Amino acid sequence: MKLKIEEFENYAKRSGMTASTLLKKIGGGKLAYNQLKQGKALGYDIARNMYNALGEWVFLTLIDFEEETLDGFKSKFVQVGTKLY
């Protein structure tokens, strides 16, 4: 899975913050954002935090699943209501 950088930056801007600030709120840091901008894979913990914080619909618009599917991603966690644990 990879983060769609342009969409993420646009979403952050619409939310009134920078992309690095939004990623920090989700559990990543400045170094993580720089790595994601270089095309590195998104870790499952940050992806789960993003899913829980932003919701499934926004999550789907910001993530390039590559070979994975949403159901495959969600199967790695326990889902309670709309949250993944």
C-alpha positions in Angstrom: 0.0 0.0 0.0 1.1 3.5 -0.8 -0.1 6.9 0.1 -1.5 9.0 -2.7 0.6 12.0 -1.9 -1.3 14.6 -4.0 -4.7 13.5 -2.7 -3.4 13.4 0.9 -1.9 16.9 0.6 -5.2 18.2 -0.9 -7.2 16.6 1.9 -4.9 18.1 4.6 -5.2 21.5 3.0 -9.1 21.2 2.9 -8.9 20.2 6.6 -6.9 23.4 7.4 -3.5 21.8 8.1 -0.3 20.7 6.4 0.1 17.1 5.2 3.0 16.5 7.7 0.8 17.8 10.5 -2.1 15.5 9.5 0.2 12.5 9.3 1.6 13.4 12.8 -1.9 13.4 14.2 -2.4 10.0 12.7 0.7 8.6 14.2 3.5 9.2 11.7 6.3 11.8 11.8 8.2 14.1 9.5 10.6 11.3 8.6 7.7 9.0 7.8 6.1 11.6 5.5 9.4 12.2 3.7 9.6 8.4 3.1 6.1 8.2 1.9 6.7 11.1 -0.5 9.6 9.1 -2.0 7.2 6.2 -2.8 7.9 3.9 0.2 5.1 1.6 1.4 2.7 2.7 4.1 2.9 0.7 7.3 -0.1 -1.1 8.6 -0.2 0.7 11.9 -0.3 4.1 10.3 -2.8 2.9 7.7 -5.0 1.5 10.5 -4.8 4.9 12.4 -5.7 6.7 9.2 -8.7 4.4 8.6 -9.9 4.9 12.2 -9.3 8.7 12.2 -10.6 9.6 8.8 -13.1 6.9 8.0 -13.3 4.3 5.3 -14.4 6.5 2.5 -11.6 9.0 2.9 -9.2 6.2 3.5 -10.1 4.6 0.2 -9.5 7.9 -1.7 -6.0 8.4 -0.1 -4.6 4.9 -0.4 -3.2 3.0 -3.4 -3.7 -0.6 -2.4 -1.5 -2.0 -5.2 -1.8 -5.8 -4.8 -4.0 -5.6 -1.7 -7.7 -5.1 -1.3 -9.6 -3.2 1.4 -11.0 -6.5 2.7 -7.5 -8.0 2.8 -6.2 -5.0 4.8 -9.1 -5.1 7.2 -8.6 -8.9 7.7 -5.3 -8.1 9.5 -7.2 -6.4 12.3 -10.3 -7.0 14.5 -13.1 -4.7 13.4 -15.5 -3.4 16.1 -18.1 -1.2 14.6 -16.2 1.2 12.3 -12.9 0.9 14.1 -10.0 -1.5 13.5 -8.0 -2.8 16.5 
